């Protein structure tokens, strides 16, 4: 969790979970924090497909089809430091 989020939106309970009584003006005893990461509407996530071609091979004498050579990750590392 970030100690300094860009936006904080406080939420108040609508009423007591047990009896439904209104809770306006009551002292705050604590808060449960949740953070959501989102992208602004003008930014679109980039979806990249990485098809791995399979060569046409006759598998004879116990040979196996070659493994895909993905390495540690499939695709470029995006770097925004430039």
Short mmCIF file of the C-alpha atoms (twelve columns), coordinates in Angstrom:
data_MODEL
# 
_entry.id   MODEL 
# 
loop_
_atom_site.group_PDB 
_atom_site.id 
_atom_site.type_symbol 
_atom_site.label_atom_id 
_atom_site.label_alt_id 
_atom_site.label_comp_id 
_atom_site.label_asym_id 
_atom_site.label_seq_id 
_atom_site.Cartn_x 
_atom_site.Cartn_y 
_atom_site.Cartn_z 
_atom_site.pdbx_PDB_model_num 
ATOM 1  C CA . UNK A 1  0.000   0.000   0.000   1 
ATOM 2  C CA . UNK A 2  1.164   3.479   -0.773  1 
ATOM 3  C CA . UNK A 3  1.692   5.875   2.115   1 
ATOM 4  C CA . UNK A 4  0.785   8.771   -0.178  1 
ATOM 5  C CA . UNK A 5  -1.964  7.881   -2.677  1 
ATOM 6  C CA . UNK A 6  -2.860  10.408  -5.380  1 
ATOM 7  C CA . UNK A 7  -6.520  10.572  -4.326  1 
ATOM 8  C CA . UNK A 8  -8.260  9.745   -1.033  1 
ATOM 9  C CA . UNK A 9  -12.042 9.273   -0.992  1 
ATOM 10 C CA . UNK A 10 -13.444 8.800   2.498   1 
ATOM 11 C CA . UNK A 11 -16.462 6.540   2.943   1 
ATOM 12 C CA . UNK A 12 -18.892 6.547   5.844   1 
ATOM 13 C CA . UNK A 13 -21.116 3.612   6.775   1 
ATOM 14 C CA . UNK A 14 -24.798 4.195   6.026   1 
ATOM 15 C CA . UNK A 15 -25.830 2.862   9.397   1 
ATOM 16 C CA . UNK A 16 -25.171 0.370   12.177  1 
ATOM 17 C CA . UNK A 17 -24.660 -3.135  10.774  1 
ATOM 18 C CA . UNK A 18 -26.626 -4.650  13.678  1 
ATOM 19 C CA . UNK A 19 -29.674 -2.373  14.067  1 
ATOM 20 C CA . UNK A 20 -29.504 0.010   11.072  1 
ATOM 21 C CA . UNK A 21 -29.413 3.151   13.251  1 
ATOM 22 C CA . UNK A 22 -27.945 6.246   11.563  1 
ATOM 23 C CA . UNK A 23 -24.387 7.132   12.551  1 
ATOM 24 C CA . UNK A 24 -23.860 10.795  11.595  1 
ATOM 25 C CA . UNK A 25 -21.705 12.825  13.950  1 
ATOM 26 C CA . UNK A 26 -20.312 9.795   15.788  1 
ATOM 27 C CA . UNK A 27 -16.582 9.871   16.618  1 
ATOM 28 C CA . UNK A 28 -14.347 7.843   14.299  1 
ATOM 29 C CA . UNK A 29 -12.720 4.860   16.030  1 
ATOM 30 C CA . UNK A 30 -10.522 3.821   13.103  1 
ATOM 31 C CA . UNK A 31 -10.579 3.096   9.404   1 
ATOM 32 C CA . UNK A 32 -10.107 0.122   7.114   1 
ATOM 33 C CA . UNK A 33 -7.868  1.132   4.201   1 
ATOM 34 C CA . UNK A 34 -8.187  -0.212  0.672   1 
ATOM 35 C CA . UNK A 35 -6.383  1.068   -2.404  1 
ATOM 36 C CA . UNK A 36 -7.339  0.654   -6.048  1 
ATOM 37 C CA . UNK A 37 -4.950  1.179   -8.945  1 
ATOM 38 C CA . UNK A 38 -6.544  2.502   -12.104 1 
ATOM 39 C CA . UNK A 39 -5.628  4.019   -15.432 1 
ATOM 40 C CA . UNK A 40 -6.972  7.362   -16.606 1 
ATOM 41 C CA . UNK A 41 -9.558  7.003   -19.421 1 
ATOM 42 C CA . UNK A 42 -7.174  8.448   -22.033 1 
ATOM 43 C CA . UNK A 43 -4.646  5.619   -21.492 1 
ATOM 44 C CA . UNK A 44 -5.274  2.223   -23.073 1 
ATOM 45 C CA . UNK A 45 -3.533  -0.955  -21.965 1 
ATOM 46 C CA . UNK A 46 -1.428  -2.562  -24.690 1 
ATOM 47 C CA . UNK A 47 -2.400  -6.173  -25.401 1 
ATOM 48 C CA . UNK A 48 0.334   -8.108  -27.184 1 
ATOM 49 C CA . UNK A 49 -0.038  -11.648 -28.482 1 
ATOM 50 C CA . UNK A 50 3.044   -13.830 -28.825 1 
ATOM 51 C CA . UNK A 51 2.311   -16.804 -31.088 1 
ATOM 52 C CA . UNK A 52 5.032   -19.464 -31.108 1 
ATOM 53 C CA . UNK A 53 5.236   -21.293 -34.429 1 
ATOM 54 C CA . UNK A 54 5.528   -25.068 -34.286 1 
ATOM 55 C CA . UNK A 55 7.608   -26.631 -37.035 1 
ATOM 56 C CA . UNK A 56 6.073   -29.534 -38.941 1 
ATOM 57 C CA . UNK A 57 8.082   -32.505 -37.682 1 
ATOM 58 C CA . UNK A 58 7.728   -36.229 -37.888 1 
ATOM 59 C CA . UNK A 59 8.179   -37.423 -34.314 1 
ATOM 60 C CA . UNK A 60 10.077  -40.708 -34.586 1 
ATOM 61 C CA . UNK A 61 12.101  -42.868 -32.204 1 
ATOM 62 C CA . UNK A 62 10.875  -41.197 -28.990 1 
ATOM 63 C CA . UNK A 63 11.820  -37.664 -30.043 1 
ATOM 64 C CA . UNK A 64 9.623   -34.939 -28.599 1 
ATOM 65 C CA . UNK A 65 8.292   -31.767 -30.098 1 
ATOM 66 C CA . UNK A 66 10.656  -28.798 -29.382 1 
ATOM 67 C CA . UNK A 67 9.738   -26.643 -26.397 1 
ATOM 68 C CA . UNK A 68 8.720   -23.044 -26.876 1 
ATOM 69 C CA . UNK A 69 11.693  -20.764 -26.215 1 
ATOM 70 C CA . UNK A 70 9.894   -18.117 -24.177 1 
ATOM 71 C CA . UNK A 71 12.663  -17.485 -21.694 1 
ATOM 72 C CA . UNK A 72 11.699  -15.675 -18.498 1 
ATOM 73 C CA . UNK A 73 9.078   -13.479 -20.120 1 
ATOM 74 C CA . UNK A 74 7.294   -13.052 -23.415 1 
ATOM 75 C CA . UNK A 75 7.633   -9.589  -24.842 1 
ATOM 76 C CA . UNK A 76 9.498   -6.355  -24.374 1 
ATOM 77 C CA . UNK A 77 10.052  -4.650  -21.060 1 
ATOM 78 C CA . UNK A 78 8.395   -1.237  -21.104 1 
ATOM 79 C CA . UNK A 79 10.644  1.449   -19.702 1 
ATOM 80 C CA . UNK A 80 9.284   4.941   -19.104 1 
ATOM 81 C CA . UNK A 81 12.521  6.463   -17.754 1 
ATOM 82 C CA . UNK A 82 13.458  8.121   -21.076 1 
# 
